[in-house]
Amino acid sequence: MNAFLKWFFVFISEMLKGFADIFGGLWSGIKQIFNIKNYISIFKSYSTEFGALAWILAVLSIIVVVAIFVIIALMIILALRKYVRFRHSIVSNEDLLEEIALLQRRVLKMTKEKDEIMAMKIAQMGVPMSGGLALGDGQMMLDGEAAGAEGMAPQAEAVADDGIIQTTDRRFSKLMEVDAFYKTYTPPEYDNTITLEEFCERYRNFACSRMHLYYEPKTIRLFIAGMASTKLIILQGISGTGKTSLPYSFGKFLQHDTTIASVQPSWRDRTELFGYFNEFTKNFNETETLKRIYSSSFNNDINLILLDEMNIARIEYYFAEMLSILEMPNADEWELDIVPNAWSTDPVNLDHGKIKIPQNIWYIGTANNDDSTYAISDKVYDRAQPINLDAKGIPFEAPDTPPINMGFDHLDKLFNEAFEKYPISQENLKKIQQLDLWVIEKLRVAFGNRILKQMNLFVPVYVACGGEELDGIDYVLATKIFRKFESLNLAMLREELRELCVYITKSFGKNKMNESIAYLERLQKLF
């Protein structure tokens, strides 16, 4: 045993001596490499024999050697930094994987809880668990997937021949409140003697005397004429010009407050505007907009819905379905799908899950043009009537004017009378047609039948409100036709724009189309 211990000690000692020689030799080598004092001594001993060329070569050699050492040191530092980053990324990935695993465990736990809740729901509905419910891989399915469909009644009772689900549950609480209100509703006495011109003047005086809001007569005429030509009006311009106040005060004037929907940047689909069906509570989350649309079908009032800051989200996302509905030529087809089926307890004016869009309702949008908003597309502009509010109203004295009660039927009658009494003259229609051909030839932009139809509705009402025919034509051309030029390469079309100004002045007369001329001149100054 002693012999073994002696052998093992000598064996290990020799091995460790080898490691010591390695590290000792490495340290000796490093000391030798960086023995600056020795290098100086050697240089001094040989430099006495150097000539000019030798001195130059010696200095260059020292510089090259130092550069090599610097490069080696930088490479070592970069390698260390890369290793540290690599190690940090590995640690981060490991932390991320652990977090993902934790989330997966939580999802599985929540899925299990959801399955248990759904199983309880199915049990309450009376569906046999063996045939109706299958659980697996965190999924729940019902026979025929009937229970997963949106709007299914929580109590699976009999379904009538007309497809209506018979149930005692109610899913539209706000719309049912509307039904209850109109069961005992007595319509007010409407003022059916007022003319459009009187209507504009009284509203302007009301806004001034009662709400301290000041609007030019032209602004009121444009607003009323816009209501005659389309159901969607866009009030655009700088802040503080009364865009929101105009429809708000208009509702006060008619004694039917405007419903205000404040558009949010997060709006992505129609559910933000009209609501959605909650599968767990089995209730429809109604919005005030949906409630106002539904209640409008019961009354003869003039109803307004204000989409405040409408372009802070993409209009084509949350308002796309309504844009399509308003485009339909037959108003009887203006229906909005709310739920895919019908319950026996649904509101009385909800027809198989569809709500009819009445004719006595308008959508008024306000829009700002800044970095926080989206550009309004041609699709929206073509279906709307934009009204520019670029200046604050000038205060004026007005007599105290009370609000009025004006029915939709009378307003619609006034519109139709204006269409018959003040149609666009044949002379101006011919000039518009010739202008259309000129613009197509020079700028490759067409007016379009929709815009011409809107012009034929807008201008007569504008005249009936106290305006001039050419002023109405001028405004439609500026806001709906010439606005399209902004998408063209204006830098290459400055000459064509100047020619267009000359052509308009020649066709319609000097100082007659001021809105269009001013807009075209503004486009020229942009480039």
C-alpha positions in Angstrom: 0.0 0.0 0.0 2.8 2.4 0.8 4.4 1.6 -2.5 1.2 2.5 -4.3 0.9 5.8 -2.5 4.5 6.7 -3.3 3.9 5.8 -7.0 0.7 7.8 -7.1 2.3 10.9 -5.6 5.2 10.8 -8.0 2.8 10.2 -10.9 0.6 13.1 -10.1 3.6 15.3 -9.3 5.1 14.7 -12.7 1.8 15.4 -14.4 1.2 18.7 -12.5 4.8 19.6 -13.2 4.0 19.4 -16.9 1.0 21.7 -16.5 3.2 24.1 -14.5 5.8 24.0 -17.3 3.1 24.9 -19.8 1.8 27.8 -17.9 5.2 28.9 -16.8 6.5 28.7 -20.4 3.4 30.6 -21.6 4.0 33.3 -19.0 7.6 33.5 -19.9 6.7 33.8 -23.6 4.3 36.7 -22.9 6.9 38.4 -20.8 9.4 37.9 -23.6 7.0 39.4 -26.2 6.3 42.5 -24.2 9.8 43.0 -22.8 10.0 46.6 -24.0 13.2 47.3 -22.0 15.1 44.5 -23.7 13.9 45.8 -27.1 15.2 49.3 -26.3 18.6 47.9 -25.2 18.9 45.9 -28.4 17.9 49.0 -30.5 20.5 51.1 -28.8 23.3 48.6 -29.3 22.7 48.4 -33.1 21.4 51.9 -33.9 24.9 53.4 -33.6 25.7 51.8 -36.9 22.5 52.8 -38.8 22.6 55.0 -41.8 19.7 57.2 -43.0 18.0 54.4 -44.9 18.5 52.0 -41.9 16.8 54.5 -39.6 13.8 54.8 -41.9 13.5 51.1 -42.2 13.8 50.6 -38.5 11.1 53.2 -37.7 8.8 51.6 -40.3 9.4 48.1 -38.9 8.5 49.3 -35.4 5.3 50.9 -36.7 4.4 47.7 -38.6 5.0 45.6 -35.5 3.0 47.9 -33.3 0.2 47.9 -35.8 0.1 44.1 -35.9 -0.2 44.0 -32.2 -2.9 46.5 -32.2 -4.9 44.6 -34.8 -4.5 41.4 -32.8 -5.7 43.1 -29.7 -8.7 44.5 -31.5 -9.6 41.1 -32.9 -9.4 39.6 -29.4 -11.7 42.4 -28.1 -14.2 41.9 -30.9 -14.1 38.1 -30.4 -14.9 38.6 -26.7 -17.7 41.0 -27.4 -19.2 38.7 -30.0 -19.0 35.9 -27.5 -20.7 38.0 -24.8 -23.5 38.9 -27.2 -23.9 35.3 -28.3 -24.1 34.2 -24.7 -26.6 36.9 -23.9 -28.8 35.9 -26.9 -28.8 32.3 -25.7 -29.8 33.4 -22.2 -32.6 35.6 -23.7 -33.8 32.7 -25.9 -33.9 30.4 -22.9 -35.9 33.0 -21.0 -38.3 33.4 -23.9 -38.8 29.7 -24.2 -39.6 29.5 -20.5 -42.1 32.3 -20.8 -43.7 30.6 -23.9 -44.0 27.4 -21.9 -45.6 29.2 -19.0 -48.1 30.9 -21.4 -48.9 27.5 -23.0 -49.6 26.1 -19.5 -51.9 29.0 -18.8 -53.7 28.7 -22.1 -54.3 25.0 -21.4 -55.6 25.8 -18.0 -58.0 28.5 -19.4 -59.1 26.1 -22.2 -59.9 23.6 -19.6 -61.9 26.1 -17.6 -63.7 27.2 -20.7 -64.6 23.6 -21.5 -66.0 23.1 -18.0 -68.1 26.3 -18.3 -69.4 25.2 -21.8 -70.2 21.8 -20.3 -72.3 23.5 -17.6 -74.1 25.6 -20.3 -74.9 22.5 -22.3 -76.2 20.8 -19.3 -78.5 23.8 -18.5 -79.7 23.7 -22.1 -80.7 20.1 -21.7 -78.5 18.7 -24.5 -77.3 15.1 -23.7 -73.6 15.2 -22.9 -72.9 11.9 -24.7 -74.3 12.9 -28.1 -74.1 16.7 -28.0 -70.7 17.5 -26.5 -67.2 16.2 -27.3 -64.1 17.4 -25.5 -60.7 16.9 -26.8 -57.4 18.8 -27.5 -59.0 21.9 -25.8 -61.8 22.1 -28.4 -65.6 21.9 -27.9 -68.0 21.0 -30.7 -71.8 20.5 -30.8 -73.7 18.3 -33.2 -74.2 20.3 -36.4 -72.1 23.1 -34.8 -75.5 24.7 -34.0 -74.5 25.9 -30.5 -71.4 27.6 -31.9 -73.3 29.8 -34.3 -73.5 33.5 -33.3 -76.8 34.4 -31.9 -77.9 31.0 -30.8 -80.6 31.0 -28.1 -79.2 29.9 -24.7 -82.3 27.7 -24.3 -82.6 25.4 -27.2 -86.4 25.5 -27.6 -88.6 24.8 -30.6 -87.9 26.4 -33.9 -91.0 27.6 -35.8 -91.7 27.0 -39.5 -90.5 30.6 -40.3 -87.1 29.9 -38.7 -87.7 31.9 -35.6 -86.2 30.4 -32.4 -88.8 30.3 -29.7 -87.2 31.4 -26.4 -87.9 33.5 -23.3 -84.5 35.2 -23.3 -83.9 38.7 -24.6 -80.7 39.8 -26.2 -81.4 43.4 -27.3 -82.0 45.4 -24.1 -81.7 48.9 -25.6 -83.8 48.2 -28.6 -86.5 46.7 -26.4 -86.5 50.0 -24.5 -87.2 51.7 -27.8 -90.1 49.4 -28.4 -91.5 50.1 -25.0 -91.1 53.9 -25.5 -92.9 54.0 -28.8 -95.9 52.0 -27.6 -97.2 55.1 -25.9 -95.4 57.6 -28.1 -97.4 60.7 -29.4 -95.8 62.5 -32.3 -95.2 66.2 -31.8 -97.0 68.9 -33.9 -94.6 69.6 -36.8 -94.1 72.9 -38.5 -95.1 72.1 -42.0 -95.3 75.6 -43.4 -91.7 76.7 -43.3 -89.7 77.0 -46.6 -86.1 76.0 -47.1 -84.9 79.6 -47.2 -86.8 80.3 -43.9 -85.4 77.1 -42.5 -81.8 78.1 -43.1 -82.4 81.6 -41.8 -84.1 80.5 -38.6 -81.4 77.9 -37.9 -78.7 80.5 -38.4 -80.4 82.9 -36.0 -81.1 80.1 -33.5 -77.4 79.1 -33.5 -76.4 82.7 -32.9 -78.9 83.7 -30.3 -79.2 80.5 -28.3 -75.8 78.8 -28.7 -73.5 81.6 -29.6 -72.4 79.9 -32.8 -71.9 81.9 -35.9 -72.2 80.5 -39.4 -72.3 82.2 -42.8 -75.5 81.7 -44.8 -73.6 79.9 -47.5 -72.5 77.2 -44.9 -76.1 76.5 -43.9 -77.2 76.3 -47.5 -74.4 73.9 -48.3 -75.3 71.7 -45.4 -79.0 71.5 -46.2 -78.2 71.0 -49.9 -75.8 68.2 -48.9 -78.6 66.5 -47.0 -80.7 66.5 -50.2 -77.9 64.9 -52.3 -76.6 62.2 -50.0 -76.9 60.6 -46.6 -73.2 61.1 -45.7 -71.8 64.6 -45.2 -68.2 65.3 -44.3 -67.3 68.5 -42.5 -63.6 69.1 -43.0 -61.3 72.0 -42.1 -59.0 73.3 -39.4 -59.8 72.9 -35.7 -62.1 75.5 -34.1 -64.2 76.3 -37.1 -67.4 74.6 -35.7 -67.3 71.3 -37.5 -68.7 69.4 -34.5 -70.9 72.2 -33.3 -72.8 72.5 -36.6 -74.6 69.0 -36.4 -74.8 69.3 -32.6 -76.6 72.6 -32.8 -78.7 71.4 -35.7 -80.1 68.6 -33.6 -80.8 71.1 -30.8 -82.6 73.3 -33.3 -84.8 70.4 -34.4 -85.3 69.4 -30.7 -83.9 65.9 -31.4 -80.3 65.7 -30.1 -77.7 64.5 -32.5 -76.2 61.1 -31.6 -72.5 61.5 -31.2 -70.1 58.6 -32.0 -66.5 59.5 -31.1 -64.4 57.4 -33.6 -61.3 55.8 -32.0 -58.0 54.9 -33.7 -58.6 51.3 -32.8 -61.8 50.9 -34.9 -61.3 48.1 -37.4 -64.7 46.8 -38.2 -68.4 47.4 -38.0 -68.8 46.1 -34.5 -67.3 49.3 -33.1 -70.2 51.3 -34.7 -73.1 48.9 -34.4 -72.2 46.5 -31.6 -71.8 42.7 -31.5 -73.3 39.5 -30.1 -71.6 38.2 -26.9 -71.5 34.4 -27.1 -71.0 33.9 -23.4 -73.7 36.3 -22.0 -76.0 35.7 -25.0 -76.7 39.4 -25.2 -76.1 41.8 -28.0 -73.8 44.7 -27.0 -75.7 47.6 -28.6 -74.3 51.0 -29.3 -76.0 54.3 -29.3 -75.6 54.5 -33.0 -77.6 51.2 -33.5 -80.2 52.4 -31.1 -80.6 55.7 -33.0 -80.9 53.9 -36.3 -83.5 51.5 -34.9 -85.6 54.3 -33.2 -85.6 56.3 -36.4 -87.8 53.7 -38.0 -90.6 54.6 -35.5 -90.6 58.4 -36.0 -90.9 61.1 -38.6 -88.1 63.2 -37.1 -84.9 64.3 -38.8 -82.2 62.2 -37.2 -78.5 62.9 -37.3 -75.6 60.7 -36.2 -72.3 62.5 -35.8 -69.1 60.5 -36.5 -66.7 62.8 -34.7 -63.0 62.6 -36.0 -64.2 60.1 -38.5 -60.8 59.7 -40.3 -58.8 59.0 -37.1 -59.4 55.4 -38.2 -59.8 54.1 -41.7 -63.4 54.8 -42.7 -63.4 51.9 -45.2 -62.9 49.5 -42.2 -65.7 50.4 -39.8 -68.2 52.1 -42.3 -67.7 49.9 -45.3 -71.0 48.1 -45.0 -73.0 51.3 -44.6 -71.2 52.8 -47.6 -72.4 49.8 -49.7 -75.9 50.0 -48.4 -76.3 53.7 -49.0 -75.2 53.1 -52.6 -78.1 50.8 -53.4 -80.6 52.6 -55.7 -83.7 51.0 -54.1 -84.1 52.3 -50.5 -86.3 49.2 -49.7 -83.1 47.2 -49.8 -81.3 49.3 -47.2 -80.9 46.6 -44.6 -78.1 45.9 -42.1 -77.5 42.3 -40.9 -77.2 42.4 -37.1 -77.5 38.7 -36.2 -77.8 35.6 -38.4 -81.0 34.3 -36.9 -84.3 35.5 -35.3 -85.6 35.0 -31.8 -89.2 35.2 -30.8 -88.2 37.9 -28.3 -86.4 40.1 -30.7 -87.5 43.8 -31.2 -90.5 44.3 -33.3 -88.7 46.1 -36.1 -85.9 43.6 -36.4 -86.8 41.4 -39.4 -85.0 38.0 -39.2 -81.9 39.6 -37.7 -81.9 42.5 -40.1 -82.5 46.2 -39.3 -83.9 48.5 -41.9 -82.0 51.8 -42.5 -84.7 54.5 -42.6 -84.6 57.4 -44.9 -84.9 60.0 -42.2 -81.4 59.6 -40.9 -78.1 61.2 -41.9 -74.5 60.5 -41.1 -72.4 63.6 -40.5 -68.6 63.1 -40.2 -66.0 65.6 -39.1 -62.5 65.3 -40.5 -59.1 66.8 -39.8 -56.2 66.7 -42.2 -53.1 66.2 -40.0 -50.5 63.6 -39.1 -52.8 61.8 -36.7 -55.5 61.0 -39.3 -55.9 58.9 -42.4 -56.5 60.3 -45.9 -60.1 59.9 -47.0 -60.3 57.8 -50.1 -62.1 58.6 -53.3 -64.6 55.8 -52.5 -65.8 57.7 -49.5 -65.6 61.2 -51.1 -67.6 60.0 -54.1 -70.5 58.9 -51.9 -70.4 61.9 -49.6 -70.8 65.6 -49.8 -67.7 67.3 -48.4 -68.2 70.8 -46.9 -65.1 72.9 -46.1 -65.1 74.9 -42.9 -61.8 76.8 -43.1 -62.6 80.0 -41.2 -64.2 80.9 -37.9 -67.6 82.4 -38.0 -67.9 86.2 -37.6 -70.2 87.3 -34.7 -73.4 89.1 -35.7 -76.6 90.3 -34.1 -79.6 87.9 -34.5 -83.1 88.0 -33.0 -83.9 85.4 -30.3 -85.1 82.4 -32.3 -86.6 79.3 -30.6 -86.1 75.7 -31.9 -88.7 74.2 -34.2 -90.3 70.8 -34.9 -89.9 69.8 -38.5 -90.9 66.4 -39.8 -88.9 64.4 -42.3 -91.9 64.2 -44.6 -92.1 68.0 -44.9 -88.3 68.3 -45.5 -88.5 65.6 -48.2 -91.4 67.4 -49.8 -89.4 70.6 -49.8 -86.5 68.8 -51.5 -88.7 67.3 -54.2 -90.3 70.7 -54.8 -86.9 72.2 -55.2 -85.9 69.5 -57.7 -88.9 70.4 -59.9 -88.8 74.2 -59.5 -85.0 74.8 -59.7 -83.4 72.2 -62.0 -80.0 73.0 -63.4 -80.5 75.0 -66.6 -79.9 73.3 -69.9 -77.3 75.9 -70.7 -75.3 75.1 -67.6 -75.7 71.4 -68.1 -74.2 71.7 -71.6 -71.3 73.7 -70.2 -70.7 71.0 -67.6 -70.8 68.3 -70.3 -68.2 70.3 -72.3 -66.1 70.8 -69.3 -66.2 67.1 -68.6 -64.9 66.3 -72.1 -62.1 68.9 -71.7 -61.0 67.4 -68.4 -61.1 63.9 -69.8 -59.0 65.0 -72.8 -56.4 67.1 -70.9 -56.2 65.4 -67.5 -57.7 62.0 -67.9 -60.3 62.5 -65.1 -64.0 61.9 -65.6 -66.9 63.3 -63.6 -68.8 60.1 -63.3 -72.6 59.5 -63.3 -72.8 59.4 -59.5 -71.3 62.9 -59.1 -73.6 64.3 -61.8 -76.6 62.8 -60.1 -75.6 64.3 -56.8 -75.1 67.7 -58.5 -78.6 67.5 -60.0 -79.9 67.0 -56.4 -77.6 69.4 -54.7 -77.9 72.5 -56.8 -81.7 72.9 -56.9 -81.9 72.7 -53.1 -79.0 75.1 -52.8 -81.0 77.6 -54.9 -84.2 77.0 -52.9 -82.2 77.8 -49.8 -81.4 81.2 -51.2 -78.2 80.5 -53.2 -77.2 81.0 -56.8 -77.2 78.2 -59.3 -73.6 78.8 -60.5 -72.4 78.9 -56.9 -73.9 75.5 -56.2 -72.3 74.1 -59.4 -69.0 75.7 -58.6 -68.9 74.1 -55.1 -69.7 70.6 -56.4 -67.0 70.9 -59.1 -64.4 72.2 -56.6 -65.1 69.6 -53.8 -65.9 66.5 -55.8 -64.2 66.9 -59.3 -61.2 69.1 -59.0 -60.3 67.5 -55.7 -59.3 64.4 -57.6 -56.5 66.3 -59.2 -54.5 66.0 -55.9 -53.6 62.4 -56.9 -52.1 63.5 -60.2 -48.6 64.6 -61.0 -49.3 68.3 -60.6 -45.7 69.3 -61.2 -46.2 68.2 -64.8 -49.7 69.7 -65.2 -49.2 73.3 -64.2 -49.8 74.5 -67.7 -53.0 72.4 -68.0 -54.3 73.8 -64.7 -53.8 77.3 -66.0 -55.6 76.5 -69.2 -58.4 75.0 -67.2 -58.8 78.2 -65.2 -59.0 80.2 -68.4 -61.5 77.7 -69.9 -63.8 77.9 -66.8 -63.7 81.7 -66.8 -64.5 81.7 -70.6 -67.3 79.2 -70.3 -69.1 80.4 -67.1 -68.1 84.0 -67.0 -65.6 86.1 -65.0 -66.0 86.1 -61.2 -68.6 83.3 -61.4 -66.6 80.2 -60.4 -64.6 81.6 -57.6 -64.4 78.4 -55.5 -63.1 76.3 -58.4 -60.6 79.0 -59.6 -59.2 79.5 -56.1 -58.8 75.8 -55.6 -57.0 75.3 -58.9 -54.7 78.2 -58.3 -53.9 76.7 -54.9 -52.9 73.4 -56.6 -50.6 75.3 -58.9 -48.8 76.9 -55.9 -48.1 73.5 -54.4 -45.4 72.8 -57.0 
